[in-house]
């Protein structure tokens, strides 16, 4: 058996390898997953998790966890008061506990949601440049109790992880903000031109009304862009919690059809809803799934042909269920298909057909991914498009 010095040396060697691994990605989800796997590995724990700190809300949000249901955990809010993780943030000190249920700071809501029993726990703060980023926890030592060596190794990992998390966040934020600012330029330029022309004494009343209508249109576009941007930013940061409930899919799809019916009637488009009578109840965040369906349905109507059709169809597949939204519209060029779910991407020429923010499909992908599912698209120009959501069966 190795003595403490050999264990420490072996641990530091592994930390050097981990440091190289953490430096190789700027994708936040991938980075956090690597950190928790490393944490459970070097401490010989059954599970590990990361809670990121929201300074504005003064609360922690679960972001990733091993051996736990990520879709249930992600975004779960943990208060600073009345939680072990909160104590770690406030005091900036590690905590090592043999029996979490005997600790008055233990936040039982996490266990109620995850159905995963916590016995022993080792938690350390994620700190960089004197700023608390969050908390890294190792849960349930496989053999014996967490030791001082485990704590020392986890503290070193946490120091590396905090820097990597902050760098990745800054990179993603700057990238997203740069794209957002770029998208703002067009409507702002249009509003600026319109206001300049309104001040000219020689323009006619008809031209004046046209300029006012243009300002109103661009203002609405800016509002939609800002709302979509905030939705996407919250989803990407992991601050959105998914509230899973069990429900029948058919009534939800009928609600979506009714919401979009007046828009469909403008182009005499028929909406069909097809859900088998024996279709099982599904478990998901109903409101967020409705947001996805409405977005896909809106696109299917906007890019359809006059007197076209839209079909909402539910089906079953191995281990899960599907929901497809098919239209008989203009279709999507093959070269555009790989880019459809990218932020701010618009198919060339689509702006003339219908205005949009270019964020709707990115938001749909984030919501579906947050449920552990995926979304795909097939299309032929001139024949229409079909977007299909693939969702796993889950227990509430």
C-alpha positions as CSV (number, residue, x, y, z in Angstrom):
1,X,0.0,0.0,0.0
2,X,1.1,3.6,-0.7
3,X,2.0,5.8,2.2
4,X,0.6,9.4,2.5
5,X,3.6,11.0,0.6
6,X,3.3,8.5,-2.3
7,X,-0.5,9.2,-2.4
8,X,0.1,12.9,-2.4
9,X,2.7,12.6,-5.2
10,X,0.5,10.4,-7.3
11,X,-2.4,12.9,-6.7
12,X,-0.3,15.8,-7.9
13,X,0.8,14.0,-11.0
14,X,-2.8,13.4,-11.9
15,X,-3.6,17.0,-11.2
16,X,-1.0,18.1,-13.7
17,X,-2.6,15.8,-16.3
18,X,-6.0,17.2,-15.4
19,X,-4.7,20.8,-15.7
20,X,-3.7,20.1,-19.3
21,X,-7.1,18.6,-20.0
22,X,-9.0,21.6,-18.5
23,X,-7.0,24.0,-20.7
24,X,-8.0,22.2,-23.9
25,X,-11.6,23.4,-24.0
26,X,-13.6,26.6,-24.0
27,X,-17.0,24.9,-23.9
28,X,-18.5,25.4,-20.5
29,X,-20.5,22.2,-20.2
30,X,-17.6,20.1,-21.4
31,X,-15.2,21.8,-19.0
32,X,-17.5,21.4,-16.0
33,X,-18.1,17.7,-16.8
34,X,-14.3,17.1,-16.9
35,X,-13.9,18.9,-13.6
36,X,-16.5,16.7,-11.7
37,X,-15.1,13.5,-13.2
38,X,-11.6,14.6,-12.0
39,X,-13.0,15.5,-8.6
40,X,-14.7,12.1,-8.1
41,X,-11.6,10.3,-9.4
42,X,-8.9,12.0,-7.2
43,X,-11.1,11.7,-4.0
44,X,-12.4,8.2,-4.7
45,X,-16.0,9.5,-4.4
46,X,-19.2,8.0,-5.8
47,X,-20.3,11.4,-7.2
48,X,-19.3,15.0,-7.6
49,X,-21.1,18.2,-8.5
50,X,-20.5,21.8,-9.2
51,X,-22.8,24.7,-8.1
52,X,-22.1,28.0,-9.7
53,X,-22.7,31.2,-7.6
54,X,-25.0,33.9,-8.9
55,X,-23.9,37.1,-7.1
56,X,-26.9,39.1,-8.2
57,X,-29.4,36.6,-6.8
58,X,-27.2,35.6,-3.9
59,X,-27.8,31.9,-4.5
60,X,-26.1,28.9,-6.0
61,X,-27.3,26.9,-9.0
62,X,-26.5,23.3,-9.7
63,X,-24.8,23.1,-13.1
64,X,-23.4,19.5,-13.5
65,X,-23.3,16.4,-11.4
66,X,-22.0,12.8,-11.9
67,X,-24.2,9.8,-11.0
68,X,-27.2,12.2,-10.8
69,X,-30.0,13.2,-13.1
70,X,-28.5,16.2,-14.8
71,X,-31.8,17.4,-16.3
72,X,-33.4,17.4,-12.8
73,X,-30.4,19.0,-11.2
74,X,-29.5,21.7,-13.7
75,X,-30.5,25.1,-12.5
76,X,-31.7,23.9,-9.1
77,X,-31.4,26.8,-6.8
78,X,-29.6,26.4,-3.4
79,X,-29.8,29.3,-0.9
80,X,-26.7,30.7,0.8
81,X,-28.5,30.4,4.2
82,X,-29.4,26.9,5.3
83,X,-27.0,25.0,3.0
84,X,-23.5,23.5,3.2
85,X,-22.6,24.9,-0.2
86,X,-23.9,28.3,0.9
87,X,-21.7,28.2,4.1
88,X,-18.7,27.3,1.9
89,X,-19.3,30.4,-0.3
90,X,-19.9,32.8,2.6
91,X,-16.9,31.6,4.6
92,X,-14.7,30.7,1.7
93,X,-13.6,27.6,3.5
94,X,-13.7,23.8,2.7
95,X,-16.1,21.5,4.6
96,X,-15.5,17.8,5.3
97,X,-18.5,15.9,6.7
98,X,-18.9,12.3,7.7
99,X,-22.7,12.3,8.0
100,X,-24.4,15.1,6.1
101,X,-27.8,14.4,7.7
102,X,-26.4,15.2,11.1
103,X,-25.3,18.6,9.9
104,X,-27.8,21.4,10.5
105,X,-26.6,23.2,7.3
106,X,-27.6,20.3,5.1
107,X,-30.1,21.4,2.4
108,X,-32.5,18.5,2.1
109,X,-34.3,19.8,-0.9
110,X,-31.5,18.6,-3.2
111,X,-31.9,15.0,-1.9
112,X,-35.7,15.2,-2.3
113,X,-35.3,16.2,-6.0
114,X,-32.5,13.9,-7.0
115,X,-33.5,10.8,-4.9
116,X,-29.8,10.4,-4.3
117,X,-28.7,9.9,-0.7
118,X,-25.8,11.9,0.6
119,X,-23.8,10.4,3.4
120,X,-20.3,11.8,3.5
121,X,-19.4,15.1,1.7
122,X,-16.3,17.1,0.9
123,X,-16.9,20.6,-0.5
124,X,-14.4,23.3,-1.4
125,X,-14.9,26.9,-2.8
126,X,-14.1,27.8,-6.4
127,X,-12.2,31.1,-6.1
128,X,-10.3,33.1,-8.6
129,X,-8.9,36.6,-8.3
130,X,-10.7,36.9,-4.9
131,X,-14.0,36.2,-6.5
132,X,-16.2,33.2,-5.6
133,X,-17.2,31.3,-8.7
134,X,-19.0,28.5,-7.0
135,X,-18.6,25.2,-5.0
136,X,-17.0,21.9,-6.0
137,X,-18.4,18.9,-4.0
138,X,-17.3,15.3,-3.8
139,X,-20.1,13.0,-2.4
140,X,-19.9,9.7,-0.6
141,X,-16.4,8.4,-0.2
142,X,-16.3,4.8,-1.6
143,X,-14.2,3.5,1.3
144,X,-13.9,5.1,4.7
145,X,-14.0,8.8,5.2
146,X,-12.8,11.8,3.3
147,X,-9.2,12.7,4.5
148,X,-7.1,15.8,4.7
149,X,-5.2,14.5,1.7
150,X,-8.5,14.4,-0.3
151,X,-9.3,17.9,0.8
152,X,-5.8,19.2,-0.2
153,X,-6.1,17.6,-3.6
154,X,-9.6,18.9,-4.2
155,X,-8.5,22.4,-3.2
156,X,-5.7,22.3,-5.8
157,X,-8.2,21.1,-8.4
158,X,-10.7,23.8,-7.4
159,X,-8.1,26.5,-7.9
160,X,-7.3,25.3,-11.4
161,X,-11.0,24.8,-12.1
162,X,-12.0,28.3,-11.0
163,X,-9.6,29.9,-13.4
164,X,-10.7,27.7,-16.3
165,X,-14.4,28.3,-15.6
166,X,-13.9,32.1,-15.4
167,X,-11.9,32.2,-18.6
168,X,-14.5,30.1,-20.4
169,X,-17.3,32.2,-19.2
170,X,-15.6,35.4,-20.3
171,X,-14.8,33.9,-23.7
172,X,-18.5,32.8,-24.2
173,X,-19.9,36.1,-22.9
174,X,-17.7,38.2,-25.1
175,X,-18.5,36.0,-28.1
176,X,-22.2,36.2,-27.4
177,X,-22.2,39.9,-26.7
178,X,-20.2,40.6,-29.9
179,X,-22.8,38.7,-31.9
180,X,-25.6,40.5,-30.2
181,X,-24.1,43.9,-30.7
182,X,-23.6,43.0,-34.4
183,X,-27.2,42.1,-34.7
184,X,-28.3,45.4,-33.1
185,X,-26.6,47.5,-35.7
186,X,-29.1,46.9,-38.5
187,X,-32.3,47.9,-36.6
188,X,-30.5,50.8,-34.9
189,X,-29.3,52.0,-38.2
190,X,-32.8,51.8,-39.7
191,X,-34.3,53.7,-36.7
192,X,-31.5,56.3,-37.0
193,X,-32.2,56.9,-40.7
194,X,-35.9,57.1,-40.1
195,X,-35.6,59.7,-37.3
196,X,-33.2,61.8,-39.4
197,X,-35.7,61.8,-42.3
198,X,-38.6,62.7,-40.0
199,X,-36.7,65.9,-39.2
200,X,-36.5,66.9,-42.8
201,X,-39.2,69.6,-43.7
202,X,-39.6,68.5,-47.3
203,X,-40.9,64.9,-46.7
204,X,-44.6,64.3,-47.4
205,X,-47.2,63.1,-44.8
206,X,-47.2,59.7,-46.6
207,X,-43.5,59.4,-46.2
208,X,-43.7,60.5,-42.6
209,X,-46.2,57.8,-41.8
210,X,-44.0,55.3,-43.6
211,X,-41.0,56.3,-41.4
212,X,-43.1,56.1,-38.2
213,X,-44.2,52.6,-39.2
214,X,-40.6,51.6,-39.9
215,X,-39.5,52.8,-36.4
216,X,-42.4,50.9,-34.8
217,X,-41.4,47.7,-36.7
218,X,-37.7,48.0,-35.8
219,X,-38.5,48.7,-32.2
220,X,-40.6,45.5,-32.0
221,X,-37.7,43.7,-33.6
222,X,-35.3,45.0,-31.0
223,X,-37.6,44.0,-28.2
224,X,-37.9,40.5,-29.6
225,X,-34.1,40.3,-30.1
226,X,-33.4,41.4,-26.5
227,X,-36.0,38.9,-25.0
228,X,-34.6,36.0,-27.1
229,X,-31.0,37.0,-26.2
230,X,-31.8,36.9,-22.5
231,X,-33.6,33.5,-22.8
232,X,-30.6,32.1,-24.5
233,X,-28.1,33.6,-22.1
234,X,-29.9,32.1,-19.1
235,X,-30.1,28.7,-20.7
236,X,-26.5,28.7,-21.6
237,X,-25.4,29.8,-18.2
238,X,-27.4,27.0,-16.5
239,X,-29.5,29.4,-14.4
240,X,-32.7,28.0,-15.8
241,X,-34.2,25.2,-13.8
242,X,-36.3,22.5,-15.5
243,X,-39.5,21.8,-13.6
244,X,-40.5,18.2,-14.6
245,X,-44.1,17.1,-14.5
246,X,-46.0,14.2,-16.0
247,X,-48.7,15.2,-18.5
248,X,-50.6,14.2,-21.7
249,X,-49.0,15.5,-24.9
250,X,-52.2,15.9,-27.0
251,X,-53.7,18.8,-25.0
252,X,-50.4,20.6,-25.1
253,X,-50.2,20.4,-28.9
254,X,-53.8,21.4,-29.2
255,X,-53.1,24.5,-27.1
256,X,-50.2,25.4,-29.4
257,X,-52.4,24.9,-32.5
258,X,-55.0,27.3,-31.0
259,X,-52.4,29.9,-30.2
260,X,-51.1,29.9,-33.8
261,X,-54.4,29.3,-35.6
262,X,-55.1,33.0,-36.4
263,X,-51.6,33.4,-37.9
264,X,-52.1,30.3,-40.0
265,X,-55.5,31.5,-41.1
266,X,-53.9,34.6,-42.7
267,X,-52.3,32.4,-45.3
268,X,-55.1,29.7,-45.2
269,X,-52.7,27.2,-43.8
270,X,-54.2,24.0,-42.2
271,X,-52.7,22.7,-39.0
272,X,-53.1,19.0,-38.2
273,X,-52.4,17.4,-34.8
274,X,-51.7,13.7,-34.7
275,X,-51.2,12.0,-31.4
276,X,-52.1,8.3,-31.0
277,X,-55.0,7.7,-28.6
278,X,-52.8,5.3,-26.5
279,X,-49.8,7.6,-26.4
280,X,-48.2,7.4,-23.0
281,X,-47.9,10.4,-20.7
282,X,-44.6,12.2,-21.0
283,X,-42.4,13.8,-18.3
284,X,-40.9,17.2,-19.2
285,X,-41.0,20.9,-18.3
286,X,-44.4,21.6,-19.9
287,X,-43.9,25.3,-20.3
288,X,-40.5,25.0,-21.9
289,X,-41.7,22.2,-24.2
290,X,-44.6,24.5,-25.2
291,X,-42.1,27.2,-26.0
292,X,-40.2,24.9,-28.3
293,X,-43.4,23.7,-30.1
294,X,-44.7,27.3,-30.6
295,X,-41.3,28.3,-32.0
296,X,-41.3,25.4,-34.5
297,X,-44.9,25.9,-35.3
298,X,-44.4,29.6,-35.9
299,X,-41.5,28.9,-38.3
300,X,-43.6,26.2,-40.1
301,X,-46.3,28.8,-40.7
302,X,-44.0,31.7,-41.6
303,X,-42.0,29.8,-44.3
304,X,-45.0,27.8,-45.7
305,X,-46.8,28.4,-49.0
306,X,-50.3,29.9,-49.4
307,X,-52.9,27.2,-48.5
308,X,-50.2,24.9,-47.2
309,X,-50.2,22.4,-44.4
310,X,-48.5,21.9,-41.1
311,X,-48.5,18.6,-39.2
312,X,-47.7,18.1,-35.5
313,X,-47.1,14.3,-35.0
314,X,-46.1,12.4,-31.9
315,X,-44.5,9.0,-32.1
316,X,-42.5,6.4,-30.2
317,X,-39.0,5.2,-30.6
318,X,-36.7,2.9,-28.6
319,X,-36.2,4.4,-25.1
320,X,-38.2,7.5,-25.9
321,X,-40.7,9.5,-27.9
322,X,-40.6,11.9,-30.8
323,X,-42.5,15.0,-31.9
324,X,-42.2,16.3,-35.4
325,X,-43.3,19.6,-37.0
326,X,-43.6,19.2,-40.8
327,X,-44.6,21.9,-43.3
328,X,-45.2,22.1,-47.0
329,X,-43.2,25.3,-47.5
330,X,-40.2,26.7,-49.3
331,X,-37.7,24.2,-47.7
332,X,-34.1,24.8,-46.7
333,X,-31.0,24.6,-48.9
334,X,-28.8,21.6,-48.0
335,X,-25.8,23.8,-47.3
336,X,-27.7,25.7,-44.7
337,X,-28.9,22.6,-42.7
338,X,-25.7,22.2,-40.6
339,X,-25.9,25.9,-39.4
340,X,-29.7,26.1,-38.5
341,X,-29.2,25.8,-34.8
342,X,-26.3,28.3,-34.6
343,X,-27.0,31.6,-32.8
344,X,-28.2,34.5,-35.1
345,X,-28.0,32.3,-38.2
346,X,-30.5,33.1,-40.9
347,X,-30.9,31.2,-44.2
348,X,-30.0,33.5,-47.1
349,X,-33.1,35.2,-48.5
350,X,-35.3,34.2,-45.5
351,X,-35.5,37.7,-44.1
352,X,-37.5,38.7,-47.2
353,X,-40.0,36.0,-46.5
354,X,-40.3,36.6,-42.7
355,X,-38.4,38.7,-40.2
356,X,-36.8,37.0,-37.2
357,X,-34.0,37.1,-34.6
358,X,-32.1,34.0,-35.6
359,X,-32.2,32.8,-32.0
360,X,-35.3,30.8,-31.9
361,X,-33.8,27.5,-33.0
362,X,-30.8,27.9,-30.7
363,X,-33.2,28.3,-27.8
364,X,-35.1,25.2,-28.9
365,X,-31.9,23.2,-29.0
366,X,-30.9,24.4,-25.5
367,X,-34.3,23.4,-24.0
368,X,-34.4,20.0,-25.7
369,X,-30.8,19.3,-24.7
370,X,-31.6,20.3,-21.2
371,X,-34.1,17.5,-21.2
372,X,-31.5,15.0,-22.4
373,X,-33.0,15.0,-25.9
374,X,-31.9,16.1,-29.4
375,X,-33.5,18.0,-32.3
376,X,-32.9,17.2,-36.0
377,X,-34.1,18.6,-39.3
378,X,-34.7,17.2,-42.8
379,X,-35.7,19.4,-45.8
380,X,-35.9,19.6,-49.5
381,X,-36.2,23.0,-51.3
382,X,-39.6,23.5,-52.6
383,X,-41.1,20.5,-50.8
384,X,-41.0,21.6,-47.1
385,X,-39.1,20.9,-43.9
386,X,-39.5,18.6,-40.9
387,X,-38.1,19.3,-37.5
388,X,-38.1,16.3,-35.1
389,X,-37.6,16.4,-31.4
390,X,-36.2,13.1,-29.8
391,X,-36.9,12.9,-26.1
392,X,-36.1,10.1,-23.6
393,X,-38.7,8.6,-21.3
394,X,-38.0,9.9,-17.9
395,X,-39.4,9.5,-14.4
396,X,-40.7,12.6,-12.7
